[in-house]
Amino acid sequence: MKRFFLSLLVSFGLSAVAAELNDTIIKVNHPDSVLLTRNDSVITLKVDGAYNDKTAKFVYTIPTKGTSLVDAAASRWKFPEAPLTLKKKSGDNKNFYEVTAGSLLLGFNIAQNGSKGINSDVWGRNIDVELNLTNFTITRNRHHRFSLGWSYGWTKIALDGGLAFQLNNGVTTIGTFAKGQTPIRSVFRLNRHSFPLLYTYQESGMCLSVGPVLNLNVRPRIYNTYLNSNGAEQQDAYKKGIHFSPATVSFYGEIKKDWFGVFVRYTPKSLFEKGYGPDFQTLTVGLSLF
């Protein structure tokens, strides 16, 4: 970022300060903040703090009667990999660690090898959302990155064909709605705490990430929504007595360019406890943001 701003300043012909266009004015490793401002008469570049001197300050001003420098810089701004960087420390520009938060996964679940109704590709309803709360990353040699994160996710499996999840004595089965009920939807929802352990290779802004994810599942729910005999919408909810898998392991892969990417996650273990619900595997595909 600092080199971007400084190169812009130099490119605008600052020969009064530097004898040649590619002369180095100043180098600041990992500044705490960089502020570029403009008014009718001057452009000011202000740099505060460096990784080895938090009190460091640098101010550079250029007299001008108007320029598109600030507008050009804003239009070429690069998105960060995560919306929030909590901490960053570096020994040099090749090796460092950082703590971030805020990346988002938006995907769809495709149930594999399941019972009739559950194994359909209900793309519009089998939704999976995951928000990263904390991610600790170590970067080595610029290209190799190792990370351990904590995310909170929400997943949903829907049935089609007018079928419904039914809970009887702790066992979840797939059946039909009762007589006189017009089906609207039947869904199984499950929340989770996820802990991804990933290796990332990065080159020219492109990142490839792979690794396992430990999921600790919580808050299972079943919702059956239908129209009753009077034509009014009604919902039956089941929040207790559902035997679900308390822990699952997923295999994760992601390709990302800057702040935008696509991911695939495969969970071989069923979301239901064995013998207490439908047995299926979950393939999730979607978008990775930030």
Buried (B, 14 or more C-beta within 10 A) or exposed (E): EBEEBBEBBBEEEBEEEBEEEEEEEEEBEBBEEBEBEBEEEEBEBBBBBBBEEEEBEBEBEBEBEEEEBEEEBEEEEEEBBBBBEEEBEBEEEEEBBBBBBBBBBEBBBBBBEBBEBBBBEBEEBBBBBBBBBBBBBEBEEEEEBBBBBBBBBBBBBBBBEBBBBBBEEEBBEBEBBEEEBEBBBBBBBBBBBBBBEBEBEBEEEEBBBEBEBBBEBEEBBBBBBBBEEEEEEEEBEBEEBBBBBEEBEBEBBBEBEEBEBBBBBBBEBBBBBEEBBBBBBBBBBBEBBB
